[in-house]
């Protein structure tokens, strides 16, 4: 079973964006980056953050994978 081993949030790009990062037990790292009303999902591949899909405008009427990452990180950090 794959579990979350670490979660963190931090600012990037001179404080203009916030990254919400999850590390899974098998070593995979994913993050959602939020800034300027946009959100994007990335994964760490060969030491470089690679975009997964397209960046999109945050729409609070539905939740996509990147918003799920943000929610998971916030919940994990509270516990």
C-alpha atoms as one frame of an Amber mdcrd trajectory, in Angstrom:
protein
   0.000   0.000   0.000   1.350   3.413  -0.979   1.075   6.066   1.732   2.042
   9.696   2.191   5.346  10.011   4.023   5.723  13.797   3.894   3.803  16.886
   2.863   4.858  20.509   2.811   3.920  23.899   1.450   6.376  26.609   0.457
   6.640  29.687  -1.723   8.465  29.705  -5.067   9.219  32.195  -7.839  10.085
  35.065  -5.484   6.965  34.488  -3.393   4.488  34.851  -6.261   3.382  31.188
  -6.117   2.751  28.624  -3.392   3.686  24.981  -3.912   1.919  22.134  -2.086
   4.136  19.038  -2.265   3.435  15.395  -1.375   6.030  12.625  -1.045   4.716
   9.060  -1.300   6.224   5.954   0.322   7.566   4.569  -2.978   9.481   7.819
  -3.602   7.156   9.660  -5.992   6.868  13.412  -5.439   4.005  15.524  -6.798
   3.048  19.117  -6.214   0.372  21.630  -7.065   1.523  25.187  -7.710  -0.965
  28.008  -7.136  -0.467  31.600  -8.255  -2.272  34.409 -10.061  -5.584  32.510
 -10.036  -4.014  29.582 -11.899  -3.065  26.124 -10.664  -0.847  23.448 -12.191
   0.160  19.896 -11.253   3.798  18.779 -11.497   5.805  15.659 -10.687   9.514
  15.264  -9.965  11.262  13.359 -12.762  15.038  13.056 -12.821  15.446  15.946
 -10.395  13.341  18.322 -12.518   9.733  19.364 -11.874   7.708  18.415 -14.962
   4.242  19.732 -15.789   1.460  17.105 -15.697  -1.332  18.244 -17.982  -2.105
  21.931 -18.468  -2.259  24.800 -16.030  -5.830  25.994 -15.531  -7.924  28.625
 -13.792  -9.100  27.606 -10.325 -12.853  26.911 -10.462 -14.363  26.408  -7.022
 -17.435  24.648  -8.439 -15.377  21.526  -9.223 -12.224  19.884  -7.923  -9.510
  18.448 -10.137  -6.333  16.570  -9.214  -4.279  19.671  -8.378  -6.923  20.951
  -5.948  -6.921  17.494  -4.386  -3.195  17.801  -3.746  -3.696  21.192  -2.068
  -6.467  19.789   0.142  -4.421  16.699   1.071  -1.346  18.756   2.013  -3.384
  21.162   4.154  -5.076  18.257   5.966  -1.771  16.404   6.452  -0.070  19.501
   7.895  -2.895  20.084  10.394  -2.584  16.548  11.813
